[in-house]
Amino acid sequence: MKKKSAKVWLSILTVLVVLIVVVLVFWSQIINLMMPADSRPGNIHFAVEKITPQQFDAIAEEVTAKYDLDFAHIKRFKEKGILAYEGPKTCLTCHEEMKIKDPKTGEEKTVKLMDNLTHSTHYQFFTNKHPNVYGFNGELADNFPMGKIDRPCPKPGSFAFTAWASVAVSEPGDTLSEGCRQCHTGGQYQVPLGEIMLAYYTEQKEKDAIDCLICHSAAYDINKKQVVKDKNGLTRWAMDRSMKAAMTVKKTISQTCLRCHRHNFGDDIYRLCRFFFHAKSTESWSYAAAYPPLRL
């Protein structure tokens, strides 16, 4: 009887262990399955522009003449024979790791670039440290996730998950693209809602949809940032993944930051209040476009 009881408990324990392992392995997928169908990450197909060596040289000549900047990636791409930009996949070919200074110790350390990015405010919509938020006790409100991912934002006058990628028609009849994804780097159908959940890990399809060039490209065509509808009926923001944008990658400068942080509301950390992308615009709505590049 005791042996039979022991076998039963062993079987139960084995099932529990297997169940825990399965839950841990598929935790992010489980979280996303609990969300509405239109808020789950999807496998998005981004068109890849492939150019010829002759077109590469023509673009290189054009951007070198237009911008007073040193685009080191032109040489690097040419040496490696890169004639197509495939999103983060292309970036991670060389930039898998990065060196940063530890905010606490000041020591330099090496981290995975993608991990660093997906834990940033630009992607997550929240932070665990809030240097400008104090509780009623006069102490910093720290060590818990807080941000616009789960709180109303006065900029769009809504929540991030209801104002991520929308099409608005004005009284004169203009069709405008509006939403938080104008600036935030995630390129999925919805704000990355899973990130605020405990132990969530960013899925590969979420990483593949990240817009690296909005912050790092001098020649990013802001007019390509329009809300589009895929065949599945879901809306998302298109982005500039052209070779011209990829070839003009630089460290962020004032002009690239001003694409989003063009109205500081009393502090440089705050982004623009609200602006639309016109579907028929022939000009860039970027504030940065009104000014020539910095002469570095």
GUDREN-250346 format. One record per residue: x, y, z of N, C-alpha, C, O in turn; residue in one letter. Coordinates in steps of 0.2 Angstrom, whole numbers, padded with zeros to 4 digits, always signed. Layout:
residues N
XYZXYZXYZXYZA;...
END
This chain:
residues 296
+0004-0006+0000+0000+0000+0000+0004+0006+0000+0003+0011-0003M;+0010+0006+0004+0014+0012+0005+0018+0013-0002+0019+0019-0004K;+0020+0007-0005+0023+0008-0012+0019+0011-0017+0021+0015-0021K;+0012+0009-0017+0007+0012-0022+0006+0019-0020+0006+0023-0025K;+0006+0021-0014+0005+0028-0012+0011+0032-0014+0010+0038-0017S;+0017+0029-0014+0023+0033-0015+0023+0034-0023+0025+0039-0025A;+0021+0029-0027+0021+0029-0034+0016+0035-0036+0017+0039-0041K;+0010+0035-0033+0005+0040-0035+0008+0047-0033+0007+0052-0038V;+0011+0048-0028+0014+0055-0026+0020+0056-0031+0021+0062-0033W;+0024+0051-0033+0029+0052-0037+0026+0055-0044+0029+0059-0048L;+0021+0051-0046+0018+0053-0053+0015+0060-0052+0016+0064-0057S;+0012+0062-0047+0009+0069-0046+0015+0074-0046+0014+0079-0049I;+0020+0072-0043+0026+0077-0043+0029+0078-0049+0031+0083-0051L;+0030+0072-0053+0032+0073-0060+0028+0077-0064+0031+0081-0068T;+0021+0076-0064+0017+0080-0068+0017+0087-0066+0017+0092-0071V;+0018+0089-0060+0019+0096-0058+0025+0099-0060+0025+0105-0062L;+0031+0095-0060+0037+0098-0062+0037+0099-0070+0039+0104-0072V;+0034+0094-0074+0033+0095-0081+0029+0101-0082+0030+0105-0087V;+0023+0102-0078+0019+0108-0079+0022+0114-0078+0021+0119-0082L;+0026+0115-0073+0030+0121-0071+0035+0122-0077+0035+0128-0079I;+0038+0117-0079+0043+0118-0085+0040+0121-0091+0042+0126-0094V;+0034+0118-0093+0030+0120-0098+0028+0127-0098+0029+0131-0102V;+0025+0129-0092+0023+0136-0091+0029+0141-0091+0028+0146-0094V;+0035+0139-0088+0040+0144-0089+0043+0145-0096+0044+0150-0098L;+0043+0139-0100+0045+0139-0106+0041+0144-0111+0043+0147-0115V;+0034+0143-0110+0029+0146-0114+0026+0152-0110+0020+0154-0112F;+0029+0155-0105+0026+0160-0101+0024+0166-0105+0018+0168-0104W;+0028+0168-0109+0026+0174-0113+0020+0173-0118+0016+0177-0119S;+0020+0167-0121+0015+0165-0126+0008+0164-0122+0003+0166-0124Q;+0009+0162-0116+0003+0161-0112+0000+0168-0110-0006+0169-0110I;+0004+0172-0108+0002+0179-0106-0001+0182-0113-0007+0185-0112I;+0002+0182-0118-0001+0185-0124-0008+0181-0127-0012+0185-0129N;-0008+0175-0125-0015+0172-0127-0020+0174-0122-0026+0174-0124L;-0019+0177-0117-0024+0180-0112-0026+0186-0114-0031+0189-0112M;-0023+0189-0119-0025+0196-0122-0030+0195-0127-0030+0190-0130M;-0033+0201-0129-0038+0201-0135-0034+0199-0141-0028+0201-0142P;-0037+0196-0146-0034+0194-0152-0030+0199-0156-0025+0198-0159A;-0033+0205-0155-0030+0211-0159-0024+0214-0155-0021+0219-0158D;-0023+0212-0149-0017+0215-0145-0011+0210-0144-0007+0211-0141S;-0012+0204-0148-0006+0199-0147-0001+0201-0153-0002+0203-0158R;+0006+0199-0151+0011+0200-0156+0010+0195-0162+0007+0190-0161P;+0011+0198-0168+0010+0194-0174+0017+0193-0178+0021+0197-0177G;+0017+0188-0182+0022+0188-0187+0021+0192-0193+0018+0191-0198N;+0025+0198-0192+0024+0203-0197+0029+0203-0203+0035+0202-0202I;+0026+0203-0209+0031+0203-0215+0033+0210-0217+0028+0214-0219H;+0039+0212-0216+0041+0218-0218+0045+0218-0225+0049+0214-0226F;+0043+0222-0230+0046+0222-0236+0054+0223-0236+0055+0228-0232A;+0058+0220-0239+0065+0221-0239+0067+0223-0246+0066+0221-0251V;+0070+0229-0245+0073+0233-0252+0080+0230-0253+0084+0231-0249E;+0080+0227-0259+0087+0224-0261+0089+0229-0267+0086+0230-0272K;+0096+0231-0266+0098+0235-0271+0104+0232-0274+0107+0227-0272I;+0106+0235-0280+0112+0233-0284+0119+0236-0281+0118+0242-0278T;+0125+0234-0282+0131+0238-0281+0131+0245-0284+0133+0249-0281P;+0128+0245-0290+0128+0252-0293+0123+0257-0289+0125+0262-0288Q;+0118+0254-0287+0113+0258-0283+0116+0260-0276+0115+0266-0274Q;+0120+0255-0274+0123+0257-0267+0128+0263-0268+0128+0267-0264F;+0132+0262-0273+0137+0268-0274+0133+0274-0275+0135+0280-0273D;+0127+0274-0279+0124+0280-0280+0121+0283-0274+0121+0289-0273A;+0118+0279-0270+0115+0281-0263+0121+0284-0259+0120+0289-0256I;+0127+0281-0259+0132+0283-0255+0135+0290-0257+0136+0294-0253A;+0135+0291-0263+0137+0297-0266+0132+0303-0264+0134+0309-0262E;+0125+0301-0265+0120+0306-0263+0120+0308-0256+0120+0314-0254E;+0120+0303-0251+0120+0305-0244+0126+0309-0242+0126+0313-0237V;+0132+0307-0245+0138+0310-0243+0138+0317-0245+0141+0321-0241T;+0135+0319-0250+0135+0326-0253+0130+0330-0249+0131+0336-0248A;+0125+0326-0247+0119+0330-0244+0120+0332-0236+0119+0337-0234K;+0124+0327-0233+0125+0328-0226+0132+0329-0224+0136+0325-0227Y;+0133+0333-0220+0140+0334-0217+0142+0330-0212+0144+0332-0206D;+0141+0323-0213+0142+0318-0208+0146+0312-0210+0146+0311-0216L;+0150+0309-0206+0154+0303-0208+0150+0297-0207+0149+0295-0201D;+0148+0294-0212+0143+0288-0212+0148+0282-0212+0149+0279-0218F;+0150+0279-0207+0155+0273-0207+0152+0267-0209+0155+0263-0212A;+0145+0267-0209+0142+0261-0211+0142+0260-0218+0141+0254-0221H;+0143+0265-0222+0143+0264-0230+0149+0259-0231+0149+0255-0235I;+0155+0261-0228+0161+0257-0229+0160+0250-0226+0162+0245-0230K;+0157+0249-0220+0156+0243-0217+0151+0238-0221+0153+0232-0222R;+0146+0241-0224+0141+0238-0228+0144+0235-0234+0143+0230-0237F;+0148+0240-0237+0152+0238-0244+0157+0232-0243+0157+0228-0247K;+0160+0232-0237+0165+0227-0236+0162+0220-0235+0164+0215-0237E;+0156+0220-0231+0152+0214-0230+0147+0212-0235+0144+0207-0235K;+0147+0216-0241+0142+0215-0246+0135+0215-0244+0131+0212-0247G;+0133+0220-0239+0126+0221-0237+0123+0225-0242+0124+0231-0243I;+0118+0222-0246+0114+0226-0250+0106+0226-0249+0102+0228-0253L;+0105+0224-0243+0098+0224-0241+0098+0225-0233+0102+0222-0229A;+0093+0229-0231+0092+0230-0223+0086+0226-0221+0080+0227-0224Y;+0087+0221-0216+0082+0217-0214+0080+0218-0207+0078+0213-0203E;+0080+0224-0205+0078+0226-0198+0083+0224-0193+0089+0224-0195G;+0081+0223-0187+0086+0222-0181+0091+0216-0183+0097+0216-0180P;+0089+0211-0187+0093+0206-0189+0100+0208-0192+0105+0205-0191K;+0099+0213-0196+0105+0216-0200+0109+0220-0194+0115+0219-0194T;+0106+0223-0190+0110+0227-0185+0114+0222-0180+0120+0224-0179C;+0111+0217-0178+0114+0212-0174+0119+0208-0177+0123+0205-0173L;+0120+0209-0183+0126+0205-0186+0132+0208-0183+0137+0204-0182T;+0133+0214-0182+0139+0217-0179+0138+0219-0172+0142+0220-0168C;+0132+0221-0170+0130+0225-0164+0127+0220-0159+0122+0222-0156H;+0129+0214-0159+0125+0209-0154+0126+0212-0147+0122+0211-0143E;+0132+0214-0145+0134+0217-0138+0135+0224-0139+0137+0227-0144E;+0135+0227-0133+0137+0234-0132+0140+0235-0125+0138+0232-0121M;+0143+0241-0125+0146+0242-0118+0143+0248-0115+0141+0253-0119K;+0141+0248-0109+0137+0253-0105+0141+0254-0099+0145+0250-0096I;+0139+0260-0096+0141+0261-0089+0136+0260-0084+0130+0262-0085K;+0138+0256-0079+0133+0254-0074+0131+0260-0070+0135+0264-0068D;+0124+0261-0070+0121+0268-0067+0123+0268-0059+0123+0274-0057P;+0124+0263-0056+0126+0263-0049+0133+0263-0048+0135+0267-0043K;+0137+0259-0051+0144+0259-0049+0148+0263-0054+0154+0265-0052T;+0146+0265-0060+0149+0269-0065+0154+0265-0069+0158+0267-0073G;+0155+0258-0067+0159+0254-0071+0157+0252-0078+0151+0251-0079E;+0161+0251-0082+0159+0249-0089+0158+0241-0089+0162+0237-0087E;+0152+0239-0092+0151+0232-0093+0148+0231-0100+0145+0235-0103K;+0149+0224-0102+0146+0222-0109+0139+0219-0108+0139+0214-0103T;+0134+0221-0112+0128+0218-0111+0125+0217-0118+0128+0219-0123V;+0120+0212-0119+0117+0211-0125+0113+0217-0127+0109+0220-0124K;+0114+0219-0133+0111+0226-0136+0103+0225-0136+0100+0229-0134L;+0101+0219-0138+0093+0218-0139+0090+0218-0132+0085+0221-0131M;+0094+0215-0127+0091+0215-0120+0091+0222-0117+0086+0224-0114D;+0096+0226-0119+0096+0233-0116+0091+0237-0119+0087+0241-0116N;+0089+0236-0126+0084+0240-0129+0077+0238-0127+0073+0242-0125L;+0076+0231-0126+0069+0229-0124+0068+0230-0117+0062+0229-0114T;+0073+0233-0113+0071+0235-0106+0072+0242-0105+0072+0245-0100H;+0071+0246-0111+0072+0253-0111+0065+0256-0111+0060+0253-0113S;+0064+0262-0109+0058+0266-0109+0055+0267-0116+0049+0267-0117T;+0060+0268-0120+0058+0269-0127+0054+0263-0130+0049+0264-0134H;+0055+0257-0127+0052+0251-0129+0046+0249-0125+0041+0248-0127Y;+0048+0249-0118+0043+0246-0113+0037+0251-0111+0032+0248-0109Q;+0038+0257-0112+0033+0262-0109+0033+0263-0102+0028+0266-0099F;+0038+0260-0098+0038+0261-0091+0045+0260-0088+0049+0257-0092F;+0046+0262-0082+0053+0261-0079+0051+0258-0072+0046+0259-0069T;+0056+0256-0069+0056+0254-0062+0059+0259-0057+0058+0259-0051N;+0062+0264-0060+0065+0269-0056+0062+0276-0059+0061+0277-0065K;+0060+0280-0054+0056+0286-0055+0059+0292-0052+0056+0294-0046H;+0064+0295-0054+0068+0300-0051+0064+0307-0049+0066+0311-0045P;+0058+0307-0053+0054+0313-0052+0047+0312-0049+0043+0316-0049N;+0046+0306-0046+0040+0304-0043+0041+0303-0036+0044+0298-0034V;+0037+0306-0032+0037+0305-0024+0031+0303-0022+0025+0306-0024Y;+0031+0299-0016+0025+0297-0013+0022+0302-0008+0026+0307-0007G;+0017+0301-0005+0014+0305+0000+0019+0306+0006+0018+0310+0011F;+0023+0301+0007+0028+0301+0013+0034+0304+0011+0039+0305+0015N;+0035+0307+0005+0040+0311+0004+0046+0307+0001+0051+0310-0001G;+0045+0301+0000+0051+0297-0002+0049+0295-0010+0044+0295-0012E;+0055+0293-0013+0054+0292-0020+0050+0286-0021+0051+0281-0018L;+0046+0286-0026+0041+0280-0028+0045+0276-0033+0045+0276-0039A;+0049+0271-0030+0054+0267-0034+0053+0260-0033+0049+0257-0029D;+0056+0256-0037+0057+0249-0037+0050+0245-0039+0048+0240-0036N;+0046+0248-0043+0040+0245-0046+0039+0248-0053+0040+0254-0054F;+0036+0244-0057+0035+0246-0064+0029+0252-0064+0024+0251-0062P;+0031+0257-0067+0026+0263-0068+0027+0267-0074+0033+0268-0076M;+0022+0268-0078+0023+0272-0084+0016+0272-0088+0011+0271-0085G;+0017+0274-0094+0011+0275-0098+0008+0269-0101+0003+0269-0105K;+0011+0263-0100+0009+0257-0103+0002+0255-0100-0002+0251-0103I;+0001+0257-0093-0005+0255-0090-0009+0261-0087-0013+0260-0082D;-0007+0267-0089-0010+0273-0086-0012+0278-0092-0009+0278-0097R;-0017+0282-0091-0019+0287-0096-0014+0292-0097-0010+0294-0093P;-0013+0293-0104-0008+0298-0106-0011+0304-0109-0015+0304-0113C;-0010+0310-0106-0013+0316-0109-0011+0318-0116-0014+0322-0119P;-0005+0315-0118-0003+0317-0125-0008+0315-0131-0010+0319-0134K;-0010+0308-0131-0015+0307-0136-0022+0307-0133-0027+0306-0136P;-0022+0309-0126-0029+0309-0123-0032+0302-0122-0038+0302-0122G;-0028+0297-0121-0030+0290-0120-0025+0286-0117-0020+0288-0115S;-0027+0279-0117-0022+0274-0115-0017+0272-0121-0020+0273-0127F;-0011+0270-0120-0007+0268-0125-0010+0262-0129-0009+0262-0135A;-0014+0257-0126-0016+0252-0129-0023+0253-0133-0025+0249-0137F;-0025+0259-0133-0031+0261-0137-0029+0267-0142-0033+0269-0146T;-0023+0269-0141-0020+0275-0146-0013+0273-0149-0009+0277-0149A;-0013+0266-0150-0006+0264-0153-0005+0266-0160+0000+0268-0162W;-0010+0264-0164-0010+0265-0171-0017+0266-0174-0021+0261-0175A;-0019+0272-0175-0025+0274-0177-0025+0278-0183-0020+0282-0185S;-0031+0278-0187-0032+0283-0193-0037+0287-0191-0043+0285-0189V;-0036+0294-0192-0041+0299-0190-0042+0303-0196-0038+0305-0200A;-0048+0305-0197-0051+0309-0203-0053+0316-0200-0057+0316-0196V;-0049+0321-0203-0051+0328-0200-0057+0330-0204-0060+0327-0208S;-0060+0336-0201-0066+0339-0204-0065+0341-0211-0069+0340-0215E;-0059+0343-0213-0058+0345-0220-0057+0339-0225-0057+0339-0231P;-0057+0333-0222-0057+0327-0225-0050+0324-0226-0049+0319-0230G;-0045+0326-0223-0038+0323-0223-0038+0317-0219-0041+0317-0213D;-0034+0312-0221-0033+0306-0218-0026+0306-0214-0021+0307-0217T;-0026+0305-0207-0020+0306-0203-0019+0300-0199-0023+0296-0197L;-0012+0299-0199-0010+0293-0194-0008+0296-0188-0005+0301-0187S;-0011+0292-0182-0010+0295-0176-0009+0289-0171-0011+0284-0172E;-0005+0290-0166-0004+0285-0160+0003+0285-0157+0008+0288-0160G;+0004+0282-0152+0010+0281-0148+0016+0279-0152+0022+0280-0151C;+0014+0274-0157+0020+0271-0161+0023+0276-0165+0028+0274-0168R;+0021+0282-0166+0024+0287-0169+0032+0287-0167+0036+0288-0171Q;+0033+0287-0161+0039+0287-0158+0042+0281-0155+0048+0279-0156C;+0038+0277-0151+0041+0272-0148+0043+0266-0153+0040+0266-0158H;+0048+0263-0151+0052+0259-0156+0048+0252-0157+0050+0249-0162T;+0044+0249-0153+0040+0243-0155+0036+0244-0161+0033+0249-0162G;+0036+0239-0166+0033+0239-0172+0027+0234-0173+0025+0233-0178G;+0025+0232-0167+0019+0227-0167+0012+0230-0168+0012+0236-0169Q;+0007+0226-0168+0000+0228-0169-0002+0232-0162-0007+0236-0163Y;+0002+0231-0157+0000+0234-0151+0006+0236-0146+0011+0233-0148Q;+0005+0240-0142+0010+0242-0137+0012+0235-0134+0008+0231-0132V;+0018+0234-0132+0021+0228-0129+0018+0227-0122+0022+0228-0117P;+0012+0225-0121+0008+0224-0115+0011+0219-0110+0011+0220-0104L;+0014+0214-0113+0017+0209-0109+0023+0211-0105+0024+0207-0100G;+0026+0216-0107+0032+0218-0104+0032+0219-0096+0036+0218-0092E;+0026+0222-0094+0025+0224-0087+0023+0218-0083+0023+0218-0077I;+0022+0212-0086+0021+0206-0082+0027+0203-0079+0032+0203-0083M;+0027+0200-0073+0032+0197-0070+0035+0191-0074+0031+0187-0077L;+0042+0191-0075+0045+0186-0079+0044+0185-0086+0046+0180-0089A;+0041+0190-0089+0040+0190-0096+0046+0191-0100+0050+0195-0098Y;+0047+0187-0105+0053+0188-0110+0050+0190-0117+0045+0187-0119Y;+0053+0195-0120+0051+0197-0126+0052+0192-0132+0057+0189-0132T;+0046+0191-0135+0046+0186-0140+0050+0188-0146+0051+0194-0148E;+0053+0183-0150+0057+0185-0156+0053+0189-0161+0056+0194-0164Q;+0047+0188-0162+0043+0191-0167+0042+0199-0165+0041+0203-0169K;+0042+0200-0158+0042+0207-0156+0049+0210-0157+0049+0216-0159E;+0054+0207-0156+0061+0209-0158+0062+0211-0165+0065+0216-0167K;+0059+0206-0169+0060+0207-0176+0056+0214-0179+0058+0216-0184D;+0051+0216-0175+0047+0222-0178+0050+0228-0175+0047+0233-0176A;+0055+0228-0171+0058+0234-0168+0061+0239-0174+0064+0237-0179I;+0059+0246-0173+0062+0251-0178+0068+0254-0175+0068+0258-0171D;+0074+0251-0177+0080+0254-0175+0082+0260-0178+0085+0265-0175C;+0080+0261-0184+0082+0267-0188+0079+0274-0186+0082+0279-0188L;+0073+0273-0183+0070+0280-0181+0074+0284-0177+0074+0290-0177I;+0079+0281-0173+0083+0284-0168+0090+0285-0171+0094+0290-0169C;+0092+0281-0176+0099+0281-0178+0101+0283-0185+0106+0283-0187H;+0096+0284-0189+0097+0286-0196+0096+0293-0197+0091+0296-0195S;+0101+0296-0200+0100+0303-0202+0096+0304-0208+0093+0310-0208A;+0095+0299-0212+0091+0300-0218+0084+0296-0218+0081+0295-0223A;+0082+0295-0212+0076+0292-0211+0070+0296-0214+0069+0302-0212Y;+0066+0292-0218+0060+0296-0221+0054+0295-0217+0051+0290-0217D;+0053+0301-0213+0047+0301-0208+0041+0300-0212+0036+0298-0209I;+0040+0301-0218+0034+0300-0222+0032+0293-0223+0026+0292-0224N;+0037+0289-0222+0035+0282-0222+0032+0279-0216+0029+0273-0216K;+0032+0283-0211+0028+0281-0205+0021+0283-0205+0019+0288-0203K;+0017+0278-0208+0010+0279-0209+0007+0273-0206+0010+0267-0206Q;+0001+0274-0203-0003+0268-0201-0006+0264-0207-0009+0267-0211V;-0004+0257-0207-0006+0253-0212-0010+0247-0209-0010+0246-0204V;-0014+0244-0214-0019+0239-0212-0016+0232-0215-0016+0232-0221K;-0014+0227-0211-0012+0221-0214-0018+0217-0217-0024+0218-0216D;-0017+0211-0220-0022+0207-0223-0026+0204-0217-0032+0202-0218K;-0023+0203-0211-0027+0201-0206-0032+0206-0203-0036+0204-0198N;-0032+0212-0205-0037+0217-0203-0034+0221-0197-0037+0226-0195G;-0028+0220-0195-0025+0223-0189-0021+0229-0192-0017+0229-0197L;-0021+0235-0188-0017+0241-0190-0010+0241-0186-0010+0239-0181T;-0005+0244-0190+0001+0245-0187+0005+0251-0190+0002+0253-0195R;+0010+0252-0188+0014+0258-0191+0019+0255-0196+0023+0251-0194W;+0019+0258-0202+0025+0256-0206+0031+0260-0204+0031+0264-0200A;+0037+0258-0207+0043+0261-0205+0048+0262-0211+0047+0258-0216M;+0053+0266-0211+0058+0266-0216+0063+0261-0215+0067+0262-0210D;+0063+0256-0219+0068+0251-0218+0072+0251-0225+0075+0245-0227R;+0073+0256-0228+0077+0257-0234+0084+0257-0233+0087+0258-0227S;+0088+0255-0238+0095+0255-0238+0098+0262-0237+0103+0263-0233M;+0095+0267-0239+0097+0274-0238+0097+0275-0231+0102+0278-0228K;+0092+0273-0227+0091+0275-0220+0096+0271-0217+0099+0273-0212A;+0097+0264-0219+0102+0260-0215+0109+0262-0216+0114+0262-0212A;+0111+0265-0222+0118+0267-0224+0119+0274-0220+0125+0275-0220M;+0114+0277-0218+0116+0284-0214+0115+0283-0207+0113+0288-0203T;+0116+0277-0204+0116+0276-0197+0122+0280-0193+0127+0280-0196V;+0120+0284-0188+0125+0287-0184+0123+0286-0177+0117+0284-0175K;+0127+0288-0172+0125+0289-0165+0120+0295-0165+0120+0299-0169K;+0115+0294-0161+0110+0299-0160+0112+0306-0159+0117+0307-0155T;+0110+0311-0163+0111+0318-0162+0105+0322-0161+0099+0319-0161I;+0105+0328-0160+0099+0332-0159+0094+0331-0164+0088+0331-0162S;+0096+0331-0170+0090+0330-0175+0086+0324-0175+0080+0324-0176Q;+0090+0318-0174+0086+0312-0173+0082+0312-0167+0077+0309-0167T;+0084+0315-0161+0080+0315-0155+0074+0319-0156+0069+0318-0153C;+0075+0325-0160+0070+0329-0161+0064+0327-0165+0059+0330-0165L;+0065+0321-0168+0059+0318-0171+0053+0316-0167+0048+0316-0169R;+0055+0315-0160+0050+0314-0155+0050+0319-0150+0045+0321-0147C;+0056+0321-0148+0057+0325-0142+0057+0333-0144+0062+0336-0142H;+0052+0335-0148+0053+0341-0151+0049+0347-0147+0049+0352-0148R;+0046+0345-0142+0042+0349-0137+0043+0347-0130+0040+0342-0128H;+0047+0351-0126+0050+0348-0120+0045+0349-0114+0047+0347-0109N;+0040+0353-0114+0036+0354-0109+0039+0355-0102+0037+0353-0097F;+0045+0359-0103+0048+0361-0096+0054+0356-0094+0057+0357-0090G;+0055+0350-0098+0060+0346-0097+0062+0342-0103+0058+0340-0107D;+0068+0341-0104+0071+0337-0110+0069+0330-0110+0069+0327-0116D;+0066+0327-0105+0065+0320-0105+0058+0319-0109+0056+0313-0111I;+0054+0324-0109+0047+0323-0112+0047+0324-0119+0050+0328-0122Y;+0043+0320-0122+0042+0320-0129+0037+0325-0132+0034+0329-0128R;+0036+0324-0138+0031+0329-0142+0024+0328-0139+0023+0323-0136L;+0020+0333-0139+0013+0333-0137+0009+0328-0141+0006+0323-0139C;+0008+0331-0147+0004+0327-0152+0005+0330-0159+0005+0336-0160R;+0007+0326-0164+0007+0328-0171+0005+0322-0175+0006+0316-0173F;+0002+0324-0181+0000+0319-0185+0004+0318-0191+0008+0322-0193F;+0004+0312-0194+0007+0311-0201+0002+0311-0206-0003+0306-0206F;+0003+0315-0211-0002+0316-0216-0001+0310-0221+0005+0310-0224H;-0006+0307-0223-0005+0301-0228-0003+0304-0235+0000+0300-0239A;-0005+0310-0237-0003+0313-0243+0003+0318-0243+0004+0321-0248K;+0006+0318-0237+0011+0323-0237+0017+0322-0241+0019+0317-0242S;+0020+0328-0244+0026+0327-0248+0032+0330-0244+0037+0330-0247T;+0030+0332-0238+0036+0335-0234+0036+0331-0227+0031+0328-0225E;+0042+0331-0224+0042+0328-0218+0039+0332-0212+0040+0338-0212S;+0035+0328-0208+0032+0332-0202+0037+0332-0196+0035+0334-0191W;+0043+0329-0198+0048+0329-0192+0051+0337-0191+0052+0340-0196S;+0051+0338-0185+0054+0345-0183+0061+0345-0185+0063+0351-0188Y;+0064+0340-0185+0071+0340-0187+0072+0342-0195+0077+0344-0197A;+0067+0340-0199+0068+0342-0206+0068+0349-0207+0070+0351-0213A;+0066+0353-0203+0066+0361-0204+0073+0363-0203+0074+0369-0204A;+0078+0359-0200+0084+0362-0199+0089+0357-0202+0088+0351-0203Y;+0095+0360-0205+0100+0356-0208+0104+0352-0202+0103+0354-0197P;+0107+0347-0204+0111+0343-0200+0116+0347-0196+0119+0352-0198P;+0118+0344-0190+0123+0347-0186+0129+0347-0190+0131+0342-0193L;+0133+0352-0189+0140+0352-0192+0145+0349-0187+0148+0353-0183R;+0146+0342-0187+0150+0339-0182+0157+0339-0184+0161+0336-0181L;
END
